[in-house]
Amino acid sequence: MSPDLEWRVDDPAGEQTIATTPPPRPPRWRKWAIGLVVMLGVGLGVLYRSIPEPVRPAPTPTVIPSPTPTAMPAALYKTIAREAQALADGDRAAFDQIIDIQNYNHYQALIDNFEAWGQPTDAALYSILDFRLTAKDKAWVRVKQFRVNDFVQEIRFYHLRNGEWRRTDFDPSFWSGRTETSETPHFRFTYFIEDYDLIEPMATLLEADYEQICADFACARLPLPEGISPPGAYEPPICAFGYCSGPEECVKALGKRWCSGFPREITITFKMTAPSEQQNNFDIAPNGDLTLTMASLRYLNQIAPLDLEQSLRNPITWLHIMRLAYGRVDLQGPPPQGRALVIAIFFREYDRVLKLTGSAPLEMPEEFKNLDTLNLLPLDNLWSEIDDANATQLYAMAYAVVGYIEDEFGWPAVVKLLKAIGPSKSLAEALAGTIDFKPGSTYIEFEQNWRAWVKSNSSAAP
């Protein structure tokens, strides 16, 4: 996939996103946890290598008023033709003479898998579908070009340097500067109008994730209509992928109708209009509303196309799990108690979410794979401070505890545990409100049974 924007055109009416850029090596968990706050936008929390694109309808594009037509400079047209031929021939030397890429990740994305696109036998090599001269020395061009066995469309960005037009990086100055805001049931998006085509697919995934997490953890739902109340006479709504079986509220945004049975308890805002070089800002209002100020999705798609979806899905899922556990998200205070268990539950849930949208299974961090069954710490340690000395064992223990509870008591017990962590002062207290101990059973017996389960079940900590 070109780091700018690319579709594989399967038929005249449909387009399917493709990607060819190799993703970066997954980071270790502790680096990811720290990066959650300060590097939320670029490749955050990407814990696996490939992300198949879920099937989704093509979004209805925003109608953008066209400026007065401007003729394409002859020199720009010549550069586009040279670039198309270099790609068709797989001529790396010729391609290097055309590009002027400053961002290292973008350059690597273009070069690493450079290969001959080939020539069509019964059609023109390429065609120019649209272009804008945004300044005397800047332009973007939508090109349709033959690639291997099909045609692809992509937006390419060019600037005039030393009298020659060169392919370059995207930055917001290529756009008109005009923005718009769209609101889905649980999110608000502010973006450049030219980025519209990237927003609806991302919103669809985030809303689907939100619905699934709420369904899995029994979030508060919209109240029943007046007059329908007898307990047992009404099945509570089940919501998934924007459709509910009970009371729901609907809004129109981004060219489609969105419905949900889960009310918006806080507003999560994505402001995708920051300069590309600006580090992302993550703000929490006193009422809990979250605002993420970040670069254009076009920029993120350019430097890390395979990471684009996960750079938002991963942290939003984590923040949702945090709110379910603690009732709030506090990035300034001390680390909350029981966070190893919350992190373990997050990984199990995020794996579910990924599979439901056709994404690859979650690759677990090493800390969750290295449970030392011969030197298990007391379970009370899961309520202690996590440091470099004990992190590996505590994370792995937490994951095994969650696995044991789900295996022995069912997923509803995991849901109860997550919601009991925040108000509890110890693991024993959290468990007391989580599972129904057998008569005469105690927390001590629970730990003994867990230890036996861990030693006999090699899949408890993958």
Summary of the structure (lengths in Angstrom):
residues: 462
radius of gyration: 25.3
end to end distance: 32.2
largest distance: 86.4
contacts: 1402
relative contact order: 0.12
helix: 37%
strand: 19%
